Amino acid sequence: MKYTKLGNSGLSVSQIALGMMSFGSSEWRPWVLDEAQSRPLVQRAIELGINYFDTADMYSAGRSEELTGKFVREFCRREEAVIATKVFYPVEMGFKGGAAGGAKPARRPNADGLSRKHILHAVDASLARLGTDYIDLYQIHRLDPETPLEETMEALHDVVKSGKVRYLGASSMAAWQFAKAQQIAREHGWTRFISMQNHYNLAYREEEREMIPLCRDQGVAVIPWSPLARGFLAGNRDAADTSRSATIRAQTDDVAQKYYGSAGDLRVLAELSRLARQKAVSNATLAYAWLLHKGVTAPIVGATKLPHLEQAVAALYGQLTDEDVALLEAPYEPHRVIGHT
Ligand SMILES: NC(=O)c1ccc[n+]([C@@H]2O[C@H](COP(=O)([O-])OP(=O)(O)OC[C@H]3O[C@@H](n4cnc5c(N)ncnc54)[C@H](OP(=O)(O)O)[C@@H]3O)[C@@H](O)[C@H]2O)c1
């Protein structure tokens, strides 16, 4: 395994982060693995040297945090592990995510968002589910347009100063909003975000316009979510008829079906598959290698089978040429903004 610092901080993370959204309860989403199926994957990830685990309070309505804490206790030394979680969305089984289809449960007062009240409640709830005294990286899952940004940034600073959280991170939003949040923190002497968890992969590169140059300039770590476009780039989805696809996620992940699969995306996938065959590596390894070549700190990989882990780690040890990168990038067509809500 290779390790790096998370942005300008002193925090050491493996250059492959394990996405814990895949682990929790199949009651939440059918493709999520329950505890017994999850354990060998997380154990293997740790054997491979992964020390960075990304969960969120909303994943499987808190079950993902419970399993994250449990597996870290079983297989890691707490002081070596980096536990990242998130706050913003409601934590209930009926809430499948901002972009998920179907009816959403009725909103309840103070049960979501980034008010001082919700942040201070949510951090304690996450700590209890994780079964740990502190969270290494506390991330805002989205921006809350209903709460003054000053209120959010002060509350986040307070959870750091209370000792419950070591570092702060943010997730998808517009670059100007991220710059504004950092500026507010700087003006008040409050804790700033050290990382940006954004939507970035070969099939979605809009972040190259503003957010990634901003992060590079400011020394903020870029830790992309859905680095395989929710499995689309793996090349085993049947675009014409998802019910014929090879895996439960490919058949049932309505967010993936909504986000990816345009004619341009299919051309990106075709080139990725062609080059992967030529190099005798998996699509996944090549897609992760491209992200690392672009300078991301660590892709947050969503693994549901043991070989997925080895194929992710293999990306750290391959070399891409400038010609490979040009071939992989050539078919890309610009997208509308995806993943900010
Ligand atoms: N901040 C946010 O808003 C946000 C949003 C989404 C995700 N996330 C984070 O990002 C993490 C990863 O997201 P994701 O699960 O969407 O990531 P992803 O890596 O884009 O997709 C994961 C899926 O790709 C397939 N896959 C992975 N490795 C493969 C391989 N080697 N060969 C073939 N197929 C492979 C699996 O599909 P099958 O299960 O079908 O085999 C797996 O479920 C999450 O766990 C979460 O921590 C954050």
The ligand as an ORCA input file, in Angstrom:
! r2SCAN-3c Opt
* xyz 0 1
  N     -20.194     12.109     -0.953
  C     -21.141     11.578     -1.673
  O     -22.134     12.225     -1.986
  C     -21.003     10.157     -2.124
  C     -21.841      9.647     -3.141
  C     -21.643      8.324     -3.547
  C     -20.655      7.544     -2.936
  N     -19.885      8.079     -1.949
  C     -18.773      7.308     -1.341
  O     -18.023      6.718     -2.392
  C     -17.950      5.316     -2.167
  C     -17.890      4.594     -3.482
  O     -19.080      4.862     -4.215
  P     -19.619      3.822     -5.253
  O     -19.934      2.538     -4.563
  O     -20.681      4.494     -6.035
  O     -18.252      3.630     -6.120
  P     -17.821      3.012     -7.490
  O     -16.449      2.532     -7.223
  O     -18.029      4.003     -8.571
  O     -18.804      1.799     -7.777
  C     -18.750      0.651     -6.992
  C     -19.358     -0.508     -7.757
  O     -18.550     -0.804     -8.867
  C     -18.469     -2.201     -9.040
  N     -17.050     -2.582     -8.949
  C     -16.123     -2.131     -8.076
  N     -14.925     -2.677     -8.339
  C     -15.100     -3.494     -9.405
  C     -14.245     -4.331    -10.127
  N     -12.953     -4.424     -9.846
  N     -14.762     -5.045    -11.163
  C     -16.079     -4.960    -11.477
  N     -16.936     -4.164    -10.817
  C     -16.455     -3.431     -9.782
  C     -19.300     -2.840     -7.960
  O     -20.565     -3.083     -8.546
  P     -21.370     -4.441     -8.244
  O     -21.720     -4.371     -6.785
  O     -22.521     -4.346     -9.161
  O     -20.409     -5.574     -8.547
  C     -19.413     -1.753     -6.931
  O     -20.623     -1.821     -6.185
  C     -19.157      4.987     -1.286
  O     -19.009      3.775     -0.549
  C     -19.211      6.197     -0.405
  O     -18.281      6.052      0.663
  C     -20.050      9.360     -1.542
*
